[in-house]
Amino acid sequence: MDSDKNRDQILKEAFGYHKALVAYAYGLLRDYALAEDAVQSGYVALTKRFDTISGDSVLAWCRGAVRLEALQLLRKRGKVSSLEETVLFDAVADAFEIEQTPEREAMRLERLEKLRDCFAKVPTRSQKMIGGRYLGGLGLRELALRLNMSEAAVRKGIYRTRLLLRECMERTPIAPRST
Amino acid sequence: MNHEFDQFFDAYLAGELSAEQSVDFAEKLDSDPGFRAAFVGFVEESHELASVAGEVADSRPEKKISSLSTSTFRAISAAAAVFLLVVAGWLWWPWQNADDPKFADVTGEAPDRSVAQLEKAVGVQWIGPVQPAQGAALEPGILHIAEGVAQLEFYSGAQVIVEGPAEFELISAYHARCLQGKIRARVPKQAQGFSIQTASFELIDLGTEFGMDVSTSGAANVRVFDGEVELHAENRAKQSVLGGQAIAIDAEGNSSLTQNESSSYPDFAEVQARADSDAMAKLERWKKWNESLRSDSRIVARFDFQDRTIDQGAIVGCRWAEGRWPGKGALEFRHTGDRVRVSIPGKFSQLTLMTWIRLDALPRLRHQALLLTDEYRPDHIHWQIPPIGGLALKARLKRGESIVKPGQIPNVFDQNALGVWSHVCSTFSQQEGMVRHYLNGKEVSEHVFDYGRPLQIGVGDIGNWSVPAKMRTGPGPPRNFVGAMDEMTIWNVTLSPDEIHDIYQQHRP
């Protein structure tokens, strides 16, 4: 019973870090769908080995599992074969381990809610540019071809949209949470 | 957030950094706290943008056509309109890259390596990882048969029966190797030159029907029923064997005509008769099981597609067809409107969705519905085959919800699954917070689904997706299933892996 309770508490806390972990995996894998897969695999590992978390922070344990999954996914694709790629992978993982904290996570939902509201206000074409780049994982050249724009225009468009969104988020008050 | 590094970070995310830039980047992450914090912030923001962009795409599937049918469409020339339709078609959800190699596996452009088809498998016990289903396309590789009879149809036109115990290697449409076992081959004129190799000789057919009985030592008996074959052994002259003749070959390749060849060879008519009898027995077993399910209180809906009627749904379009065995009914879904409308009330903390399908197409960029509830509402399931030949069981989250959604498993189905009856099952357990997918009785993936509340089905479609006209966003994209379905069952419990495996084993074709 106690064990079940402990398991439930650990899983609940771990699931609360879902977005942080996907962001972490996205930083390592640079692919949204792969990042979701890596976090899913990390969670499946957690449901089977939750009893090995003792003393570690749940976020740190999960990041460790996701890092392993991400590394395996990249190796399968032959993407961490060179020394430079390995060094970069480790540096990115370390950067997240330093910067990502449970306290920072507490702000995420609020930030996401604001972003959602602001994103709805930008023109559809800009939304598609952002979606193609970060959700679809398209390169600038490909995006430019598909949108019949120059590469420079796409680069500027994405940069401006991000600036616009940041400005909007700074202006947007915290909306009351829907229940 | 510090914006001066944005382009550098963006280049990292797009994989556009050179080796030298990668090393610089890693060094800055290690040594510059401002750079590091900005980087993590940028990646988190990018991920959040992807997430929000995904939500927007989810909520406007109709944009593919309708957004272009108004002012923009009228304002531009016909040629430009065609171009924009193409662009819009691509831009519509999920912004996926059609040239992504992961899609290549399921497109018509992917190389087809198969050389033969498994036409019949009667009482076959396979050994090892290659365990093809009846009707499956076969790629080069070794078939190990412990017992039973398999009938293969090579793409050259040659038909070969292999009787176990046997070890038979497919090399090409015109070439195979038999290391052990009894075979009988019928080779039409169009496949002349079809050859079978053993450890001690090679038999080249000149348009005929012949039998071979190959032992593990390499010794073999060959009997030609009709026509002529040539035997080639190393350092020996070729030998012709004519219809009515039999020959014995030892492990060294020495051959001699024999009058007392005692091997009995499988026969095509006999295999057909055994296949018919086997199918009839399986159908009878399935009928008894089907009857027993009527009293199973755990079943909330069952569609057996037998007797050309269904009790719990309304068939729209579709065509009645043959299912897994002669005498087993199935519904064929061919047209974009084909569907079975269903209404399955209730809330389910556990669910098992199970079906037998024959998939006939894997569209490059379109989901195929197994069971989709109307619209895309929170708590209501969507069970479907995504474009990459995967399998997904999802429900939409409420706006702003932050819980773990199950991903979809890619590449469950590939070209070799087309035209073959497959057993597909997905389970959900609220208590466990898990979704699991099974193909042909074996678990293929499990996903954490921290939903925390029951799922619902309600009104929906088997094999399609209906979005009522009153929906603000208008009609949805096509999701029609292309193939046949001969059974679907929905339980209000999570069946165990053993139960699912047993059901598959008992009722596979």
Interface residues (C-beta under 8 A of the other chain):
Chain A: L11 F15 G16 H18 K19 A20 V22 A23 Y26 G27 R30 Y32 A33 A35 E36 D37 V39 Q40 Y43 V44 T47 S82 E84 E85 V87 L88 D90 A91 V92 D94 A95 F96 I98 E99 Q100 R108 L109 R111 L112 E113 L115 R116 F119 A120 T124 Q127 K128 I130 G131 G132 R133 Y134 L135 G136 G137 L138 G139 L140 E142 R146 L147 N148 R155 I158 Y159 R162 L163 L165 R166 R177 S178
Chain B: M1 H3 D6 Q7 D10 Y12 L13 A14 G15 E16 L17 A19 S22 V23 F25 A26 E27 L29 D30 R36 A37 F39 V40 G41 V43 E44 E45 S46 H47 E48 L49 A50 S51 V52 A53 G54 E55 V56 A57 K63 S67 F83 V87 W90 L91 P94 W95 Q96 N97 K398 R399 G400 S402 I403 V404 P406 G407 E432 G433 M434 E446 H447 V448 D450
